[in-house]
C-alpha cells in the first residue's frame, strides 16, 4: 500500500482552519441570539469561507 505524503505543516493548517471556522460560527451564533449586533451578513460569509478553506489545499497543489 502506498502511503500518502502530506506536508509537515498539514496538521497546523488544519488546526488553523478549524479555529477560523469555529470562530466565525461563534460570531454567527452570537448575532443570531441577539447578543452581538451586526449589519454584515455573517451566514453567507461563513459558508463562503468554509468553501475557500476546503479548496486551499487543492489550490496550493496547483489544481
C-alpha positions as CSV (number, residue, x, y, z in Angstrom):
1,X,0.0,0.0,0.0
2,X,1.2,3.4,-0.8
3,X,1.4,6.0,1.9
4,X,0.0,9.4,1.3
5,X,2.6,12.1,1.5
6,X,1.4,15.2,3.4
7,X,3.4,18.4,4.1
8,X,4.8,18.7,7.6
9,X,2.6,21.7,8.4
10,X,-0.6,19.9,7.3
11,X,-1.8,19.5,10.9
12,X,-1.1,23.1,11.7
13,X,-3.1,24.2,8.7
14,X,-6.0,22.0,9.6
15,X,-6.0,23.4,13.2
16,X,-5.8,27.0,11.9
17,X,-8.7,26.4,9.5
18,X,-10.7,24.7,12.2
19,X,-10.2,27.6,14.6
20,X,-11.2,30.1,11.9
21,X,-14.4,28.2,11.1
22,X,-15.2,27.8,14.8
23,X,-14.7,31.5,15.5
24,X,-16.9,32.5,12.6
25,X,-19.5,30.0,13.8
26,X,-19.4,31.5,17.3
27,X,-19.8,35.0,16.0
28,X,-22.7,33.9,13.8
29,X,-24.4,32.3,16.8
30,X,-24.0,35.4,18.9
31,X,-25.6,37.5,16.1
32,X,-28.4,35.0,15.8
33,X,-29.0,35.1,19.6
34,X,-29.1,38.9,19.6
35,X,-26.1,39.2,21.9
36,X,-24.0,40.8,19.1
37,X,-25.4,43.3,16.6
38,X,-24.0,43.3,13.1
39,X,-25.4,44.6,9.8
40,X,-22.8,42.4,8.0
41,X,-24.3,39.2,6.6
42,X,-22.3,36.6,8.6
43,X,-24.2,33.5,7.4
44,X,-23.2,33.7,3.7
45,X,-19.7,34.9,4.6
46,X,-19.2,31.8,6.8
47,X,-20.3,29.4,4.0
48,X,-18.0,31.2,1.5
49,X,-15.0,31.0,3.9
50,X,-15.7,27.3,4.6
51,X,-15.7,26.7,0.8
52,X,-12.4,28.6,0.3
53,X,-10.8,26.7,3.2
54,X,-11.8,23.4,1.7
55,X,-10.3,24.5,-1.7
56,X,-7.0,25.9,-0.4
57,X,-5.1,22.6,-0.2
58,X,-6.2,21.8,-3.7
59,X,-5.2,25.2,-5.0
60,X,-1.8,25.0,-3.3
61,X,-1.0,21.8,-5.2
62,X,-1.7,23.6,-8.4
63,X,-5.1,22.2,-9.2
